[in-house]
Amino acid sequence: MTSMSELKYIDRLLQIFRRSSIYDRPHDIDLNDADIMVLYCIGFCEDLKNIKLSDIASRLKVTLPAVTHKVQTLEHAGLIKKEKDT
């Protein structure tokens, strides 16, 4: 299970990495920290096989509309594919 402390740790690592000289953001993909946190939650919440937007919002402690917007942005960029609930 992804705990809040793990998410805070990842956020801190992202901040350090972005300040380092080795970070070179690709020009064709513009990801911010919120995008990366949503991708992390989708990719590494192994206890959630078919993760829902409400699950992501709950895990990241953000509002459902914020997650909905981020997921739409990531889907438009071709980084994720949203599927209908069955």
OpenMM code with the backbone's topology and positions (N, CA, C; nanometers):
from openmm import Vec3, app, unit

residues = "MET THR SER MET SER GLU LEU LYS TYR ILE ASP ARG LEU LEU GLN ILE PHE ARG ARG SER SER ILE TYR ASP ARG PRO HIS ASP ILE ASP LEU ASN ASP ALA ASP ILE MET VAL LEU TYR CYS ILE GLY PHE CYS GLU ASP LEU LYS ASN ILE LYS LEU SER ASP ILE ALA SER ARG LEU LYS VAL THR LEU PRO ALA VAL THR HIS LYS VAL GLN THR LEU GLU HIS ALA GLY LEU ILE LYS LYS GLU LYS ASP THR".split()
positions = [
    Vec3(0.0844, -0.1179, 0.0000),
    Vec3(0.0000, 0.0000, 0.0000),
    Vec3(0.0892, 0.1246, 0.0000),
    Vec3(0.0495, 0.2228, -0.0747),
    Vec3(0.1233, 0.3472, -0.0826),
    Vec3(0.0807, 0.4372, 0.0324),
    Vec3(0.1745, 0.4691, 0.1178),
    Vec3(0.1417, 0.5561, 0.2303),
    Vec3(0.1714, 0.7009, 0.1947),
    Vec3(0.1160, 0.7900, 0.2746),
    Vec3(0.1389, 0.9324, 0.2516),
    Vec3(0.2867, 0.9650, 0.2665),
    Vec3(0.3560, 0.8992, 0.3579),
    Vec3(0.4987, 0.9262, 0.3766),
    Vec3(0.5784, 0.8872, 0.2526),
    Vec3(0.5383, 0.7790, 0.1836),
    Vec3(0.6057, 0.7415, 0.0596),
    Vec3(0.5848, 0.8476, -0.0474),
    Vec3(0.4635, 0.8999, -0.0569),
    Vec3(0.4345, 1.0031, -0.1565),
    Vec3(0.5118, 1.1313, -0.1267),
    Vec3(0.5220, 1.1670, 0.0001),
    Vec3(0.6002, 1.2852, 0.0374),
    Vec3(0.7478, 1.2635, 0.0055),
    Vec3(0.7965, 1.1425, 0.0278),
    Vec3(0.9358, 1.1093, -0.0019),
    Vec3(0.9626, 1.1215, -0.1519),
    Vec3(0.8721, 1.0698, -0.2327),
    Vec3(0.8871, 1.0794, -0.3777),
    Vec3(0.8826, 1.2248, -0.4221),
    Vec3(0.7939, 1.3027, -0.3634),
    Vec3(0.7860, 1.4449, -0.3953),
    Vec3(0.9184, 1.5142, -0.3645),
    Vec3(0.9765, 1.4827, -0.2509),
    Vec3(1.1058, 1.5423, -0.2117),
    Vec3(1.2160, 1.5005, -0.3090),
    Vec3(1.2172, 1.3741, -0.3485),
    Vec3(1.3157, 1.3273, -0.4460),
    Vec3(1.3011, 1.3995, -0.5794),
    Vec3(1.1771, 1.4229, -0.6214),
    Vec3(1.1536, 1.4971, -0.7456),
    Vec3(1.2106, 1.6384, -0.7370),
    Vec3(1.1911, 1.7027, -0.6242),
    Vec3(1.2438, 1.8381, -0.6056),
    Vec3(1.3961, 1.8397, -0.6151),
    Vec3(1.4601, 1.7451, -0.5503),
    Vec3(1.6068, 1.7371, -0.5533),
    Vec3(1.6550, 1.7080, -0.6949),
    Vec3(1.5906, 1.6129, -0.7615),
    Vec3(1.6298, 1.5752, -0.8964),
    Vec3(1.6176, 1.6922, -0.9930),
    Vec3(1.5106, 1.7684, -0.9811),
    Vec3(1.4902, 1.8813, -1.0724),
    Vec3(1.5934, 1.9916, -1.0528),
    Vec3(1.6463, 2.0028, -0.9331),
    Vec3(1.7499, 2.1032, -0.9078),
    Vec3(1.8889, 2.0550, -0.9492),
    Vec3(1.9025, 1.9271, -0.9752),
    Vec3(2.0339, 1.8720, -1.0094),
    Vec3(2.0709, 1.9072, -1.1533),
    Vec3(2.1974, 1.8925, -1.1834),
    Vec3(2.2455, 1.9244, -1.3180),
    Vec3(2.2172, 1.8115, -1.4167),
    Vec3(2.1755, 1.6946, -1.3688),
    Vec3(2.1508, 1.5834, -1.4605),
    Vec3(2.0091, 1.5833, -1.5163),
    Vec3(1.9232, 1.6671, -1.4596),
    Vec3(1.7840, 1.6694, -1.5052),
    Vec3(1.7721, 1.7517, -1.6320),
    Vec3(1.7251, 1.6884, -1.7362),
    Vec3(1.6996, 1.7571, -1.8623),
    Vec3(1.5604, 1.7166, -1.9083),
    Vec3(1.4669, 1.8034, -1.8861),
    Vec3(1.3266, 1.7740, -1.9179),
    Vec3(1.3090, 1.7613, -2.0689),
    Vec3(1.2467, 1.6510, -2.1131),
    Vec3(1.2183, 1.6377, -2.2563),
    Vec3(1.1267, 1.7516, -2.3017),
    Vec3(1.1542, 1.8043, -2.4182),
    Vec3(1.0760, 1.9183, -2.4667),
    Vec3(0.9403, 1.8771, -2.5223),
    Vec3(0.9272, 1.7509, -2.5623),
    Vec3(0.8001, 1.7078, -2.6197),
    Vec3(0.6992, 1.6621, -2.5142),
    Vec3(0.7436, 1.6376, -2.3911),
    Vec3(0.6536, 1.5986, -2.2824),
    Vec3(0.6764, 1.6941, -2.1663),
    Vec3(0.5724, 1.7655, -2.1303),
    Vec3(0.5837, 1.8623, -2.0213),
    Vec3(0.5081, 1.8095, -1.8998),
    Vec3(0.5792, 1.7373, -1.8130),
    Vec3(0.5186, 1.6818, -1.6926),
    Vec3(0.5548, 1.7671, -1.5724),
    Vec3(0.4551, 1.7964, -1.4909),
    Vec3(0.4840, 1.8648, -1.3652),
    Vec3(0.4767, 1.7627, -1.2517),
    Vec3(0.5016, 1.8073, -1.1313),
    Vec3(0.5033, 1.7154, -1.0174),
    Vec3(0.3693, 1.6450, -0.9978),
    Vec3(0.2603, 1.7162, -1.0174),
    Vec3(0.1277, 1.6557, -1.0008),
    Vec3(0.1052, 1.5442, -1.1029),
    Vec3(0.1488, 1.5665, -1.2274),
    Vec3(0.1377, 1.4630, -1.3301),
    Vec3(0.2154, 1.3383, -1.2889),
    Vec3(0.3358, 1.3589, -1.2405),
    Vec3(0.4216, 1.2476, -1.2009),
    Vec3(0.3622, 1.1721, -1.0829),
    Vec3(0.3043, 1.2437, -0.9884),
    Vec3(0.2430, 1.1781, -0.8726),
    Vec3(0.1230, 1.0930, -0.9154),
    Vec3(0.0434, 1.1423, -1.0093),
    Vec3(-0.0700, 1.0641, -1.0588),
    Vec3(-0.0192, 0.9399, -1.1320),
    Vec3(0.0823, 0.9556, -1.2165),
    Vec3(0.1396, 0.8408, -1.2869),
    Vec3(0.1968, 0.7394, -1.1889),
    Vec3(0.2632, 0.7881, -1.0855),
    Vec3(0.3177, 0.6990, -0.9831),
    Vec3(0.2049, 0.6201, -0.9170),
    Vec3(0.1014, 0.6876, -0.8807),
    Vec3(-0.0113, 0.6225, -0.8134),
    Vec3(-0.0747, 0.5168, -0.9040),
    Vec3(-0.0900, 0.5472, -1.0306),
    Vec3(-0.1470, 0.4514, -1.1254),
    Vec3(-0.0536, 0.3315, -1.1423),
    Vec3(0.0739, 0.3582, -1.1523),
    Vec3(0.1701, 0.2523, -1.1809),
    Vec3(0.2105, 0.1665, -1.0634),
    Vec3(0.2090, 0.2234, -0.9431),
    Vec3(0.2665, 0.1512, -0.8306),
    Vec3(0.1708, 0.1226, -0.7159),
    Vec3(0.0442, 0.1475, -0.7330),
    Vec3(-0.0536, 0.1102, -0.6297),
    Vec3(-0.0966, -0.0327, -0.6598),
    Vec3(-0.0087, -0.1266, -0.6244),
    Vec3(-0.0293, -0.2655, -0.6638),
    Vec3(-0.1526, -0.3302, -0.6018),
    Vec3(-0.2032, -0.2744, -0.4939),
    Vec3(-0.3238, -0.3315, -0.4345),
    Vec3(-0.4501, -0.2878, -0.5092),
    Vec3(-0.4340, -0.2038, -0.6091),
    Vec3(-0.5478, -0.1569, -0.6887),
    Vec3(-0.5262, -0.1953, -0.8346),
    Vec3(-0.5881, -0.3056, -0.8767),
    Vec3(-0.5692, -0.3501, -1.0139),
    Vec3(-0.6345, -0.2557, -1.1137),
    Vec3(-0.7576, -0.2221, -1.0894),
    Vec3(-0.8306, -0.1290, -1.1759),
    Vec3(-0.8591, -0.0037, -1.0951),
    Vec3(-0.7627, 0.0839, -1.0897),
    Vec3(-0.7714, 0.2019, -1.0042),
    Vec3(-0.8753, 0.3001, -1.0584),
    Vec3(-0.9500, 0.3585, -0.9698),
    Vec3(-1.0517, 0.4578, -1.0055),
    Vec3(-0.9992, 0.5968, -0.9731),
    Vec3(-1.0570, 0.6963, -1.0371),
    Vec3(-1.0160, 0.8341, -1.0113),
    Vec3(-1.0332, 0.8699, -0.8643),
    Vec3(-1.1396, 0.8212, -0.8044),
    Vec3(-1.1622, 0.8502, -0.6622),
    Vec3(-1.0545, 0.7866, -0.5745),
    Vec3(-1.0017, 0.6698, -0.6160),
    Vec3(-0.8923, 0.6056, -0.5426),
    Vec3(-0.7656, 0.6912, -0.5490),
    Vec3(-0.7376, 0.7439, -0.6667),
    Vec3(-0.6192, 0.8289, -0.6837),
    Vec3(-0.6336, 0.9544, -0.5988),
    Vec3(-0.7497, 1.0165, -0.6048),
    Vec3(-0.7735, 1.1383, -0.5263),
    Vec3(-0.7556, 1.1110, -0.3779),
    Vec3(-0.8068, 0.9991, -0.3320),
    Vec3(-0.7947, 0.9627, -0.1911),
    Vec3(-0.6492, 0.9390, -0.1521),
    Vec3(-0.5765, 0.8670, -0.2360),
    Vec3(-0.4355, 0.8371, -0.2068),
    Vec3(-0.3493, 0.9625, -0.2037),
    Vec3(-0.3755, 1.0531, -0.2960),
    Vec3(-0.2933, 1.1737, -0.3065),
    Vec3(-0.3458, 1.2880, -0.2207),
    Vec3(-0.4597, 1.2663, -0.1576),
    Vec3(-0.5203, 1.3678, -0.0706),
    Vec3(-0.5495, 1.4971, -0.1468),
    Vec3(-0.6095, 1.4796, -0.2656),
    Vec3(-0.6501, 1.5936, -0.3479),
    Vec3(-0.7958, 1.5734, -0.3885),
    Vec3(-0.8537, 1.6740, -0.4520),
    Vec3(-0.9941, 1.6650, -0.4913),
    Vec3(-1.0104, 1.5792, -0.6166),
    Vec3(-1.1281, 1.5229, -0.6314),
    Vec3(-1.1595, 1.4429, -0.7493),
    Vec3(-1.1506, 1.5255, -0.8781),
    Vec3(-1.2011, 1.6507, -0.8808),
    Vec3(-1.1859, 1.7307, -1.0028),
    Vec3(-1.0390, 1.7541, -1.0420),
    Vec3(-0.9513, 1.7685, -0.9438),
    Vec3(-0.8087, 1.7876, -0.9740),
    Vec3(-0.7512, 1.6634, -1.0416),
    Vec3(-0.7871, 1.5467, -0.9906),
    Vec3(-0.7392, 1.4214, -1.0500),
    Vec3(-0.7998, 1.4015, -1.1883),
    Vec3(-0.9277, 1.4312, -1.2019),
    Vec3(-0.9943, 1.4185, -1.3316),
    Vec3(-0.9230, 1.5026, -1.4367),
    Vec3(-0.8903, 1.6256, -1.4025),
    Vec3(-0.8196, 1.7147, -1.4955),
    Vec3(-0.6820, 1.6581, -1.5312),
    Vec3(-0.6080, 1.6112, -1.4311),
    Vec3(-0.4741, 1.5564, -1.4562),
    Vec3(-0.4813, 1.4327, -1.5442),
    Vec3(-0.5762, 1.3441, -1.5163),
    Vec3(-0.5898, 1.2219, -1.5951),
    Vec3(-0.6280, 1.2556, -1.7393),
    Vec3(-0.7158, 1.3522, -1.7595),
    Vec3(-0.7521, 1.3939, -1.8955),
    Vec3(-0.6305, 1.4487, -1.9694),
    Vec3(-0.5488, 1.5268, -1.8996),
    Vec3(-0.4273, 1.5824, -1.9596),
    Vec3(-0.3303, 1.4709, -1.9978),
    Vec3(-0.3096, 1.3757, -1.9081),
    Vec3(-0.2181, 1.2642, -1.9340),
    Vec3(-0.2704, 1.1742, -2.0459),
    Vec3(-0.4015, 1.1560, -2.0501),
    Vec3(-0.4615, 1.0755, -2.1565),
    Vec3(-0.4463, 1.1459, -2.2917),
    Vec3(-0.4691, 1.2761, -2.2944),
    Vec3(-0.4536, 1.3544, -2.4176),
    Vec3(-0.3088, 1.3485, -2.4682),
    Vec3(-0.2131, 1.3436, -2.3759),
    Vec3(-0.0714, 1.3349, -2.4128),
    Vec3(-0.0320, 1.1932, -2.4553),
    Vec3(-0.1231, 1.0978, -2.4407),
    Vec3(-0.0949, 0.9603, -2.4805),
    Vec3(-0.0155, 0.8809, -2.3780),
    Vec3(-0.0083, 0.9311, -2.2555),
    Vec3(0.0709, 0.8638, -2.1524),
    Vec3(-0.0082, 0.7572, -2.0770),
    Vec3(-0.1392, 0.7695, -2.0763),
    Vec3(-0.2248, 0.6692, -2.0131),
    Vec3(-0.3476, 0.6485, -2.0996),
    Vec3(-0.4179, 0.5402, -2.0732),
    Vec3(-0.5439, 0.5144, -2.1430),
    Vec3(-0.6495, 0.4869, -2.0379),
    Vec3(-0.7516, 0.5683, -2.0382),
    Vec3(-0.8616, 0.5537, -1.9435),
    Vec3(-0.9625, 0.4552, -2.0007),
    Vec3(-1.0047, 0.3607, -1.9165),
    Vec3(-1.1024, 0.2623, -1.9604),
    Vec3(-1.2303, 0.2770, -1.8798),
    Vec3(-1.3399, 0.2418, -1.9422),
    Vec3(-1.4695, 0.2477, -1.8745),
    Vec3(-1.4760, 0.1403, -1.7674),
    Vec3(-1.5444, 0.1719, -1.6579),
    Vec3(-1.5658, 0.0765, -1.5494),
    Vec3(-1.6602, -0.0326, -1.5980),
    Vec3(-1.6263, -0.1583, -1.5703),
    Vec3(-1.7120, -0.2692, -1.6159),
    Vec3(-1.7955, -0.3256, -1.5041),
] * unit.nanometer
topology = app.Topology()
chain = topology.addChain("A")
for resn in residues:
    res = topology.addResidue(resn, chain)
    for name in ("N", "CA", "C"):
        topology.addAtom(name, app.Element.getBySymbol(name[0]), res)
